[in-house]
Amino acid sequence: MIVATALLLAASTGCAIPTADADAQLALDYVSFDVRSDRYGWRTLNASGCTDEAVALLTRYASANDARLSAEARRELAFHAGQALAFAGRDAESIAHFERAQDAAAPTEWRVYVAATLAFLRRDAAALAAARSAYAAAAGDSMRLRIIDGFIACPDASYRVAAHCRM
């Protein structure tokens, strides 16, 4: 129902994904789907302000391909849906997607990165500091650590600004 509503809204906003294109994307392997950069790839849609369409496509892909996706791909799809919403300033909506990206079986680096993201969105400075320490111990000087440092350096900024605050 949500996907159908998003697709109807997309038709009225110029963000509509042609049915044949959406169906073709559902048949792609995960990596091809994730990196697709043409007009109707989820990243391009999101960058073009078509957040609802990007999230609907991510959600539809995850649902249609659940049986063949790795646990890592499932986590990443949920995370990307959360990111799309957070980049659009829709923090409250993004949290449920980031929570679905949490997985006790995931590598430590992933778990603490998602925890840091959730702490930032919830404006929980103590949890963010703890996640930063855990991430630094797990991954050292990575790009994600710089994103977490941005969350700490720009605690009142939007996700879009804070994620790039220390890049």
Secondary structure, DSSP 8 states (H G I E B T S, - for coil): -HHHHHHHHHHHHT----HHHHHHHHTS-HHHHHH--STTSHHHHHHTT-HHHHHHHHHHHHHHTGGG--HHHHHHHHHHHHHHHHHTT-HHHHHHHHHHH--TTS-HHHHHHHHHHHHHHTT-HHHHHHHHHHHHHHH-S-HHHHHHHHHHHSTTS-HHHHTTTT-
